[in-house]
């Protein structure tokens, strides 16, 4: 194990190799996605696919990890900021980028072991989840919002693990037909998609921890998860909806309706056949 990773050796004896070959996709490189990329790089993840077509703007600097005022002047892309940040931490990392909508190069997501969605909007989330379900890829979704209530602004958010064969975001009541029909309305009530850096950091850190738990036997296996974030009280808690739906299977996605079962095949390749048993236990 490399000296830089000794303090995370509790993950498992082969964690360096597992993380080196771990293929992650980060869809959306704003306030949440920039945190996710940085933390995966620190953890030793060696294979990245990022997707975002936006240019860095001055309004992004309150939350975009790795971005500078010079990036705004240079009209640097968020993808370049992410590449620079990841490569600066882990120079050996492989970094591919989709410089636009992920749908433009969707086939590049098909060999990912995990996709982390850091995107706004319920319709966009539903589309990404449907794609991940088709190819049996675990999806971790994060997001936050600010709502006006009783004369105050309140921060809330979520971290959702949508695992193939388990509960989806519709099962959890996070994506509904009503929410999809209201998609065109203003997102939140404190301005256009209000964001601040610290909730994004909490949610991104949690997502990275869940992903690391999928690729190493450090954490107990979980079929799915819905964690609610209270940004006023600064805590995460499991949503009560998970108790309600625990005895019900997912009725929204047919596990047989897949184009290519990449999750099943690729989890066996993360660090070689000798690690199959450990990874099966974690996954």
Phi and psi in degrees as a GROMACS rama.xvg file:
@    title "Ramachandran Plot"
@    xaxis  label "Phi"
@    yaxis  label "Psi"
@TYPE xy
-65.462  148.569  UNK-2
-56.8348  -37.0313  UNK-3
-65.3161  -20.0551  UNK-4
-106.308  6.61404  UNK-5
-59.3666  -34.1128  UNK-6
-78.4187  -3.16981  UNK-7
-116.62  21.7379  UNK-8
-66.6199  -16.8495  UNK-9
-64.9889  -16.2608  UNK-10
-60.25  -44.7674  UNK-11
172.022  163.146  UNK-12
-65.8214  -24.5647  UNK-13
-108.441  24.6665  UNK-14
-61.3888  -34.268  UNK-15
-56.4656  -49.2134  UNK-16
-68.3013  -40.9748  UNK-17
-59.2462  -48.3491  UNK-18
-71.8825  -33.2117  UNK-19
-60.0324  -37.7555  UNK-20
-98.302  3.56455  UNK-21
-73.3904  123.261  UNK-22
-102.901  111.835  UNK-23
-114.722  148.623  UNK-24
-117.917  135.755  UNK-25
-117.95  111.794  UNK-26
-100.963  108.72  UNK-27
100.449  119.027  UNK-28
-118.501  29.6883  UNK-29
-81.3273  -140.945  UNK-30
-58.1241  -41.5756  UNK-31
-79.5423  -48.6727  UNK-32
-62.8767  -34.0953  UNK-33
-66.4611  -38.2652  UNK-34
-62.2067  -45.0092  UNK-35
-60.6514  -47.0642  UNK-36
-59.9682  -44.4961  UNK-37
-60.6608  -45.0082  UNK-38
-72.4263  -37.8242  UNK-39
-60.741  -40.0751  UNK-40
-64.0549  -44.1417  UNK-41
-61.7685  -36.112  UNK-42
-72.3458  -16.6873  UNK-43
102.832  11.7798  UNK-44
-61.8362  137.271  UNK-45
-111.66  -2.27792  UNK-46
-141.115  112.465  UNK-47
-117.978  141.512  UNK-48
-125.859  123.281  UNK-49
-117.85  153.624  UNK-50
-142.947  119.894  UNK-51
-177.683  132.708  UNK-52
-105.673  6.97676  UNK-53
-80.9038  154.218  UNK-54
-94.9414  146.076  UNK-55
-69.4132  128.167  UNK-56
-118.675  162.162  UNK-57
-57.4469  -35.8704  UNK-58
-68.3021  -12.7369  UNK-59
-82.9241  -17.5148  UNK-60
-71.7496  -8.81839  UNK-61
-79.571  -4.82877  UNK-62
-153.252  -10.9513  UNK-63
-84.6851  103.806  UNK-64
-65.4621  129.322  UNK-65
93.7116  -13.9578  UNK-66
-85.6441  149.304  UNK-67
-128.04  167.402  UNK-68
-61.0063  -32.3086  UNK-69
-65.1794  -34.4464  UNK-70
-61.973  -36.2944  UNK-71
-64.5597  -47.1179  UNK-72
-60.8833  -39.7926  UNK-73
-83.0019  -2.52299  UNK-74
54.2777  45.6457  UNK-75
-71.0936  148.809  UNK-76
-84.1161  155.851  UNK-77
-64.479  -30.4212  UNK-78
-63.6552  -40.2039  UNK-79
-69.0629  -37.8636  UNK-80
-60.8638  -45.3071  UNK-81
-63.9072  -43.1821  UNK-82
-60.7613  -45.5238  UNK-83
-62.9333  -42.1494  UNK-84
-66.7835  -47.7803  UNK-85
-64.6855  -46.9138  UNK-86
-65.1126  -32.3828  UNK-87
-66.8216  -30.2687  UNK-88
-87.1863  -43.5956  UNK-89
-129.835  85.6152  UNK-90
-60.624  -20.5613  UNK-91
-85.8522  -4.57941  UNK-92
-69.3223  142.21  UNK-93
-89.056  127.791  UNK-94
-129.959  113.714  UNK-95
-106.998  151.374  UNK-96
-137.884  139.027  UNK-97
-102.647  110.507  UNK-98
-88.5883  53.5846  UNK-99
177.761  -152.21  UNK-100
-69.8027  140.698  UNK-101
-59.8829  -28.8653  UNK-102
-62.8571  -23.9584  UNK-103
-67.0401  -27.2259  UNK-104
-134.469  47.1386  UNK-105
-59.1755  -30.3467  UNK-106
-62.3647  -22.1085  UNK-107
-69.1148  -19.8873  UNK-108
-79.8541  -14.6015  UNK-109
-67.7233  -21.9646  UNK-110
-101.891  11.6785  UNK-111
-77.696  144.745  UNK-112
-80.3634  -32.9444  UNK-113
-146.764  141.658  UNK-114
-113.889  131.567  UNK-115
-109.096  117.559  UNK-116
-95.7247  121.199  UNK-117
-124.589  57.2875  UNK-118
-123.503  157.646  UNK-119
-92.9933  155.284  UNK-120
92.4123  139.975  UNK-121
-76.2409  -35.9479  UNK-122
-63.5031  -42.1101  UNK-123
-64.8166  -39.0197  UNK-124
-65.9214  -43.2023  UNK-125
-61.1963  -39.4418  UNK-126
-67.2984  -42.0326  UNK-127
-68.1363  -39.6049  UNK-128
-64.8526  -41.5552  UNK-129
-60.4896  -40.1841  UNK-130
-65.2964  -45.7812  UNK-131
-64.1077  -37.8215  UNK-132
-65.2046  -38.3145  UNK-133
-60.8864  -37.113  UNK-134
-108.19  18.1701  UNK-135
55.4471  46.8527  UNK-136
-109.278  126.796  UNK-137
-60.6792  135.19  UNK-138
-117.36  129.613  UNK-139
-112.951  118.512  UNK-140
-106.209  135.712  UNK-141
-130.19  152.961  UNK-142
-176.026  157.737  UNK-143
-140.631  161.389  UNK-144
-150.596  164.761  UNK-145
-124.854  128.2  UNK-146
-122.558  144.944  UNK-147
-88.9947  129.884  UNK-148
-152.851  126.425  UNK-149
53.3876  42.9511  UNK-150
77.5595  9.10518  UNK-151
-130.286  162.053  UNK-152
-100.683  135.454  UNK-153
-122.923  134.896  UNK-154
-95.517  132.193  UNK-155
-141.632  160.993  UNK-156
-168.012  -174.023  UNK-157
-155.11  155.302  UNK-158
-128.641  123.135  UNK-159
-125.326  130  UNK-160
-103.018  115.404  UNK-161
-106.835  102.212  UNK-162
-97.3553  138.666  UNK-163
-53.6933  132.398  UNK-164
85.5823  -5.81644  UNK-165
-119.236  -164.783  UNK-166
-65.6641  140.276  UNK-167
-103.667  -179.801  UNK-168
-70.5577  -21.8855  UNK-169
-74.6094  -41.1391  UNK-170
-55.6228  -39.4737  UNK-171
-78.4  -6.7462  UNK-172
77.7265  10.1057  UNK-173
-79.8791  -40.5593  UNK-174
-105.05  123.436  UNK-175
-133.334  161.225  UNK-176
-61.219  -36.694  UNK-177
-63.8053  -45.1345  UNK-178
-64.3064  -39.6559  UNK-179
-64.7234  -37.0637  UNK-180
-71.6433  -22.4219  UNK-181
-98.7396  12.1253  UNK-182
-55.7763  -31.9689  UNK-183
-73.1245  -14.1867  UNK-184
-74.3318  162.605  UNK-185
-59.7227  134.051  UNK-186
-85.1614  104.061  UNK-187
87.9482  177.078  UNK-188
-130.187  17.7211  UNK-189
-117.168  25.2548  UNK-190
113.352  -179.608  UNK-191
-68.1643  107.259  UNK-192
46.3526  67.471  UNK-193
-63.0156  139.235  UNK-194
-146.562  142.395  UNK-195
-135.837  162.432  UNK-196
-74.2193  -36.7376  UNK-197
-72.014  -40.1019  UNK-198
-62.7404  -38.5153  UNK-199
-59.3285  -38.3413  UNK-200
-65.6952  -41.8413  UNK-201
-62.088  -48.2591  UNK-202
-67.4805  -42.0242  UNK-203
-64.3518  -42.2766  UNK-204
-60.9338  -40.6534  UNK-205
-64.9478  -42.0486  UNK-206
-62.3729  -43.3427  UNK-207
-62.8078  -41.8555  UNK-208
-61.5408  -41.224  UNK-209
-62.7137  -43.5996  UNK-210
-63.2384  -43.3599  UNK-211
-63.1658  -34.5259  UNK-212
-67.0236  -24.4084  UNK-213
-76.655  -29.8853  UNK-214
-99.1938  -11.1038  UNK-215
-127.315  157.491  UNK-216
-81.8182  13.4658  UNK-217
-61.5452  -43.63  UNK-218
-105.061  152.154  UNK-219
-65.2246  141.95  UNK-220
-64.1615  140.844  UNK-221
-132.677  134.89  UNK-222
-74.2361  -31.7289  UNK-223
-167.083  167.575  UNK-224
-156.218  146.268  UNK-225
-138.231  104.435  UNK-226
-106.96  129.224  UNK-227
-100.252  136.023  UNK-228
-107.491  124.933  UNK-229
-102.297  101.744  UNK-230
-76.5599  -13.9356  UNK-231
-78.8729  -40.3305  UNK-232
-97.8915  -7.42379  UNK-233
63.9079  55.4261  UNK-234
-151.042  155.729  UNK-235
-109.185  143.781  UNK-236
-147.574  150.042  UNK-237
-63.7291  137.668  UNK-238
-68.6339  139.943  UNK-239
-62.3731  -22.0457  UNK-240
-60.8335  -27.8636  UNK-241
-66.6317  -31.7234  UNK-242
-69.0943  -36.7525  UNK-243
-68.6137  -38.8447  UNK-244
-96.8543  2.32613  UNK-245
-55.5312  -36.1763  UNK-246
-91.7051  5.162  UNK-247
-115.722  135.946  UNK-248
-81.8529  167.7  UNK-249
-73.193  128.706  UNK-250
-108.122  3.72806  UNK-251
-96.5647  -21.5861  UNK-252
-130.991  128  UNK-253
-84.9988  119.048  UNK-254
-64.4005  -16.4455  UNK-255
-85.7766  -14.8234  UNK-256
-89.8338  71.6915  UNK-257
-128.131  149.509  UNK-258
-83.7397  -36.1791  UNK-259
-164.133  119.226  UNK-260
-77.0395  70.92  UNK-261
-65.4831  -35.4833  UNK-262
-60.8653  -46.1649  UNK-263
-61.498  -42.025  UNK-264
-75.8599  -44.0455  UNK-265
-74.6805  -27.4714  UNK-266
-65.6745  -20.6604  UNK-267
-82.9888  -8.79895  UNK-268
-105.117  -2.45382  UNK-269
-56.5522  -45.5656  UNK-270
-140.991  25.9471  UNK-271
96.781  164.402  UNK-272
-61.8357  -27.8236  UNK-273
-67.0249  -18.1408  UNK-274
-103.057  4.12355  UNK-275
-56.1623  -44.7183  UNK-276
-62.8089  -45.8621  UNK-277
-63.3787  -42.2636  UNK-278
-72.0757  -34.2476  UNK-279
-59.8312  -39.3142  UNK-280
-64.2978  -40.8736  UNK-281
-73.0864  -37.2468  UNK-282
